[in-house]
Amino acid sequence: MKSLVIKRSIIIGGHKTSVSLEDDFWNALKDITHGRGETLSHLIASIDASRQAANLSSALRIFVLRHYKDQFVRQREIFTQQEIPIQLGQARPR
């Protein structure tokens, strides 16, 4: 069976390194960089510089998870601000 985790070579700050990530996480990173208008190398370098996780691959997964979690929270807040209150006690026409 083929491994779902793929080792990928990247250059960070002029140094070659590798990360092992599933395609879904790698593709999410590319989508995030596209939306931000930055390069994948730049995003990964900034994650690497501020990471608290033991390894870069884990830090990248955590970044993707937090990115989409934050996006969900923002969308939920926008939705709840747009809700129209229903006035109770008024019969609806049938």
C-alpha positions, 0 to 999 in steps of 0.5 A: 500500500502506498504511503499517504504521507509524501516527503517533499523537498523545500528551500527555506532561507537558502537551505534545503530541507524536507517535510513529510505531509499528506497531499491534503495538507500540502494542497491546503498550504498552496491554497492559503499562499495563493489567497495571500499572494505569497510564495509557498517558500515564504509561508513555510519559512515564516511558519518555521521561524515561529513554530513551537512544534517539535518538527516542521511537518507538525508545525505545518499541519497545525498552521493549516488546522488553525487557519481553517478553524479561524476562517470558520469562526469568522464566517460563523460570526458574520452569519450570526450578525446577519441573522434576522430576529423572528418576532414571536406572537405573530401568526404566519399566513397559510 
